[in-house]
Amino acid sequence: MEAEIKKETEDGYGVTVTDNRDIEHKVGILYQGEISGHLQDGYPDKAVNRTDDESEMVAQARRFARLHVHRETEYEPFPVKENLPGIKRVRDAIEALSPEDFEQYFADAYDQVLSKHPDVSPPVPRPSSVGPNDYIVYFVDVYLDDDGDIEAVSDIHLQYLDDRGEKTQEWNDDPFPDRKADARLQLFGKYIPSMEVFQEFLVYHLRCQLRDVYIGAGIDPPEEYRVLGRGIEELTGRYHNPNITVYEDYHLEEADIPGYELDFDYGFGELGKQSVIAAKRNGLESADGPNSEDSALFDPSRDGDGGLLEKVSSALRNDADESDR
């Protein structure tokens, strides 16, 4: 991918992008990130006439144009869900929180993520049309103050499939409805054994988001972001789509992609990493999608007897108890 700012107007920039298939795009980027125009002659103009891979080339050109404008100017022309500099700031702010402050801001998000567990009630109830292993994502917008510290977080928003199988969103209270958040957590049901580990998980999740910003723009991410797991939900859907062949399965923790690794251990050290990788590679994953794959770690047999990670946690506790005797 290559790009050059050709001109600046009163509203934004005109950027020329050459994509990974050597097709030239002319993309208009407004200062706030909206696309004001997009011309190219390598693919059909109407999306309905393009293949999924061709549509992805068009989307990559737009993302790379935004990234190039950010690199060359003072602007942050990204949507909230892909806000590269904001994601970095929020990652650093969450990592720096004391345990008490972290719990103040993210206790509800922790309970929501853990609500697949039968003993945890979600702060935001799951819609009646959404089953326990159906697709659902939890969004939390994070706002920073001028010093880079967390100022506020939104209530938990939902994205799920309606009765027709189409994505729908349920937006709840937001502290600053007219202000762009610095970043958006894009979470899902998962077994996280403690609030302390959940803080580590959010930092890791944002690393996965940063990976996705670069990959979605058609380029390799810096080495520190070459990790496996779910980040930006829209990109997860594209990685999982069999009709899009330009991506690897970066969202899968067990994926075998040269140069990429799972770098989150669920609080169980190397045993946690290897347990997840081995379990998923040995058949706990589901063709229904990433949400079903992760639900297996709660209760792989669906019999309510506890999932793999809970059993690992229990085994470690038992070992510790035996050593104390």
C-alpha positions in Angstrom: 0.0 0.0 0.0 1.3 3.5 -0.9 -0.4 6.9 -0.5 0.2 10.5 -1.2 -1.7 13.6 -0.1 -2.4 15.4 -3.4 -4.2 18.5 -2.1 -5.8 20.1 1.0 -9.2 21.7 0.7 -11.2 23.7 3.2 -12.9 20.4 4.3 -10.1 17.9 4.2 -7.6 16.1 2.0 -7.4 14.5 -1.4 -5.3 11.3 -1.2 -4.1 9.0 -3.9 -3.7 5.4 -2.8 -2.2 2.5 -4.6 -3.5 -0.8 -3.2 -1.9 -4.2 -2.9 -3.1 -5.1 -6.4 -1.5 -1.9 -7.9 -4.9 -0.3 -8.5 -4.9 3.5 -8.0 -7.6 5.1 -5.8 -8.4 8.8 -5.4 -10.0 9.2 -1.9 -11.4 12.4 -0.3 -11.0 12.4 3.5 -12.7 15.1 5.5 -11.0 16.3 8.7 -13.2 14.2 10.9 -12.7 11.1 8.8 -15.8 10.9 6.6 -15.2 9.8 3.0 -16.2 12.6 0.7 -15.4 10.8 -2.6 -13.7 7.7 -3.9 -12.7 7.1 -7.5 -10.9 4.1 -9.0 -11.0 2.1 -12.2 -9.8 -1.3 -11.2 -13.1 -2.7 -9.7 -16.8 -2.3 -10.5 -18.2 1.0 -9.1 -21.2 -0.7 -7.5 -20.5 -3.0 -4.6 -23.1 -5.5 -5.7 -21.1 -6.1 -8.8 -17.8 -6.6 -7.0 -16.5 -9.8 -5.4 -16.0 -9.8 -1.7 -12.2 -9.5 -2.2 -12.6 -6.6 -4.5 -14.8 -4.8 -2.0 -12.2 -5.4 0.6 -9.6 -3.7 -1.6 -11.8 -0.7 -1.8 -12.3 -0.7 2.0 -8.6 -1.1 2.5 -7.8 1.9 0.3 -10.1 4.1 2.4 -8.6 2.9 5.7 -5.1 3.4 4.4 -6.0 6.9 3.2 -7.1 7.8 6.7 -4.0 6.2 8.2 -1.8 8.2 5.8 -3.5 11.5 6.7 -3.0 10.8 10.4 0.7 10.1 9.8 1.2 13.2 7.8 -1.0 15.7 9.7 -2.3 16.6 13.1 -5.7 15.0 12.4 -7.2 11.8 13.8 -9.6 11.0 10.9 -10.8 7.6 12.2 -14.2 6.4 13.3 -14.4 5.5 17.0 -14.2 1.8 16.4 -10.9 2.1 14.5 -9.4 5.2 16.2 -5.7 4.2 16.1 -4.3 7.0 18.4 -7.3 6.9 20.7 -6.9 3.1 21.1 -3.3 3.6 22.1 -4.2 6.3 24.7 -7.0 4.2 26.2 -4.8 1.1 26.4 -2.2 3.1 28.3 -4.8 4.7 30.6 -6.4 1.3 31.5 -3.0 -0.3 32.1 -2.1 2.6 34.5 -5.3 2.3 36.6 -5.1 1.2 40.2 -7.1 -1.9 41.0 -9.7 0.2 42.8 -10.1 2.7 39.9 -10.2 -0.1 37.4 -13.1 -1.8 39.2 -14.9 1.6 39.5 -14.9 2.0 35.7 -15.1 -1.6 34.5 -16.9 -3.7 37.0 -20.1 -3.8 35.0 -18.2 -4.7 31.8 -16.5 -7.6 33.7 -19.9 -8.9 34.9 -21.3 -8.6 31.3 -18.4 -10.5 29.8 -18.7 -13.2 32.5 -22.5 -13.4 32.2 -22.4 -16.7 30.3 -21.4 -18.2 33.6 -24.6 -19.5 35.4 -23.7 -17.7 38.6 -23.3 -14.2 37.1 -26.2 -11.8 36.2 -25.5 -9.4 33.3 -25.9 -5.7 34.1 -27.6 -5.4 30.7 -30.0 -8.3 30.1 -29.5 -10.3 26.9 -32.4 -9.8 24.4 -35.0 -12.5 24.6 -34.3 -13.5 20.9 -30.6 -14.1 21.7 -29.7 -17.6 23.0 -26.8 -18.3 25.4 -24.5 -19.3 22.6 -25.8 -16.8 19.9 -23.8 -13.9 18.5 -23.7 -10.9 20.8 -21.1 -8.2 21.3 -20.8 -5.6 24.1 -19.5 -2.1 23.3 -18.2 0.3 25.9 -17.0 3.7 24.9 -14.1 5.2 26.8 -13.5 8.9 27.2 -10.2 10.4 28.3 -9.5 13.9 29.8 -6.8 16.3 28.6 -4.2 14.5 30.7 -4.9 11.1 29.1 -6.7 9.7 32.2 -10.1 8.1 32.0 -12.8 10.7 32.5 -15.9 8.4 31.9 -17.2 5.3 30.3 -20.5 4.7 28.6 -23.1 2.2 29.7 -22.9 -1.2 27.9 -24.2 -1.2 24.3 -25.3 -4.4 22.5 -24.9 -5.7 19.0 -26.7 -8.9 18.1 -28.6 -10.7 15.3 -32.3 -10.0 15.2 -35.1 -12.5 14.2 -34.2 -12.0 10.6 -30.5 -12.7 11.2 -29.4 -9.1 10.6 -27.2 -7.2 12.9 -29.0 -4.8 15.2 -27.7 -2.5 17.9 -29.1 -1.4 21.2 -27.5 1.9 22.5 -27.7 2.7 26.1 -26.7 5.8 28.1 -23.6 7.7 27.1 -22.0 10.4 29.2 -21.0 12.5 26.2 -23.5 11.7 23.4 -22.2 14.6 21.2 -18.5 13.8 21.7 -16.3 11.3 19.9 -15.0 8.6 22.3 -11.3 7.9 22.4 -11.9 4.2 21.9 -14.6 1.5 21.9 -14.1 -1.8 23.8 -15.7 -4.5 21.7 -16.2 -7.4 24.0 -17.9 -10.8 24.1 -18.7 -13.6 26.5 -15.5 -15.1 28.0 -14.2 -16.7 31.2 -11.9 -14.3 33.0 -11.0 -15.6 36.5 -10.7 -12.2 38.3 -10.9 -8.4 38.0 -7.2 -8.2 38.0 -6.9 -10.5 35.0 -9.8 -8.6 33.3 -7.6 -5.5 33.4 -4.9 -7.4 31.6 -7.4 -8.8 29.1 -8.7 -5.3 28.2 -5.1 -4.1 27.5 -4.6 -7.2 25.3 -7.9 -6.7 23.6 -6.8 -3.2 22.6 -3.6 -4.6 21.3 -5.7 -6.8 19.0 -7.7 -3.8 18.0 -4.5 -2.0 17.0 -3.4 -5.0 15.0 -6.8 -4.8 13.1 -6.4 -1.1 12.2 -3.2 -1.9 10.3 -4.4 -5.2 8.8 -7.7 -3.6 7.7 -5.6 -0.9 6.0 -3.8 -3.6 4.0 -0.4 -3.5 5.8 1.4 -5.6 8.4 1.2 -4.2 12.0 4.2 -3.4 14.1 5.7 -6.5 15.8 4.1 -5.6 19.2 0.6 -6.0 17.7 1.2 -9.3 16.0 -1.0 -11.1 18.4 -4.0 -13.4 18.1 -7.5 -12.8 19.4 -10.6 -10.7 18.8 -10.2 -7.0 18.4 -12.3 -4.8 16.1 -15.6 -6.7 15.6 -16.1 -5.6 12.0 -12.7 -7.1 11.1 -13.4 -10.2 13.1 -16.4 -10.8 10.8 -14.2 -10.3 7.7 -11.6 -12.7 8.9 -14.3 -15.3 9.6 -16.0 -14.7 6.2 -15.0 -17.6 3.8 -15.7 -15.4 0.8 -12.9 -13.0 1.8 -9.6 -14.6 1.1 -7.2 -11.7 1.6 -7.0 -12.3 5.4 -5.8 -14.9 7.8 -7.8 -16.0 10.9 -6.2 -13.4 13.2 -9.2 -13.4 15.5 -8.7 -17.1 16.5 -6.5 -17.6 19.5 -5.4 -21.0 18.2 -4.6 -19.9 14.7 -1.2 -21.0 13.2 0.0 -17.8 11.5 3.8 -17.3 11.1 4.9 -14.3 13.3 1.7 -14.2 15.3 0.9 -15.7 18.7 -1.6 -15.7 21.6 0.0 -13.5 24.2 -2.7 -13.6 26.9 -2.7 -16.4 29.5 -6.1 -16.0 31.3 -4.2 -15.5 34.5 -2.9 -19.1 34.4 0.6 -18.6 33.0 1.7 -20.7 30.1 -0.7 -23.4 31.1 -3.6 -21.0 30.3 -2.3 -20.3 26.8 -1.6 -23.9 25.9 -4.9 -25.1 27.3 -6.8 -22.7 25.1 -4.8 -23.4 22.0 -4.9 -27.2 22.5 -8.6 -27.3 23.3 -9.6 -25.2 20.3 -7.4 -27.1 17.9 -8.7 -30.4 19.2 -12.3 -29.7 18.3 -13.9 -27.3 20.8 -14.2 -24.7 18.0 -17.5 -24.3 16.3 -18.6 -23.6 12.7 -21.2 -21.2 14.1 -18.6 -18.5 14.6 -16.2 -17.0 17.2 -18.8 -16.5 19.8 -19.6 -20.2 19.9 -15.9 -21.0 20.0 -15.4 -19.0 23.1 -18.5 -20.3 24.7 -16.9 -23.8 24.6 -14.3 -22.5 27.1 -17.2 -21.9 29.5 -18.9 -25.3 29.0 -17.6 -27.3 26.1 -20.1 -30.1 26.7 -23.0 -27.7 27.1 -24.0 -29.7 30.2 -23.6 -27.0 32.7 -20.6 -28.8 34.3 -18.2 -25.9 33.7 -15.9 -25.0 30.9 -12.3 -25.7 30.3 -10.8 -22.6 31.8 -13.0 -22.9 34.9 -11.7 -26.4 35.3 -8.1 -25.3 34.9 -8.7 -22.6 37.5 -10.2 -25.2 39.9 -7.3 -27.6 39.3 -4.8 -24.9 40.1 -6.6 -24.0 43.3 -6.7 -27.6 44.3 -3.0 -28.0 43.7 -2.3 -24.9 45.8 -4.5 -26.2 48.6 -2.6 -29.5 48.6 0.8 -27.8 48.7 -0.3 -25.7 51.7 -1.1 -28.8 53.8 
